[in-house]
Amino acid sequence: WEMRVLIWSSSVCVCELVGPLTTVGEQCQQLEKGIKSREQPELCRQRVSSRSQAEEGGTQNLFDFLHTRDGCVAPTSFTSLK
């Protein structure tokens, strides 16, 4: 586990506790396969917002991204748990 500082000033420190699987998931998103799958939901959102009536919603692109990320995280998930 690690503590990440979100806001730091002389009187306030806002932090969040981040688990090991979150860290691994973020690393997986930086891999080539993760970058490509992460871009797809955004491209879909741009296509849908550029049309007045669109039949697609980008849900499948989001599921593909989550599947790719989870597939990368899965092999290391149980080594991080106690």
Beta strands, then each sheet from edge to edge (+ up, - down):
strand 1: 2-8
strand 2: 13-18
sheet 1: 1+ 2-
end
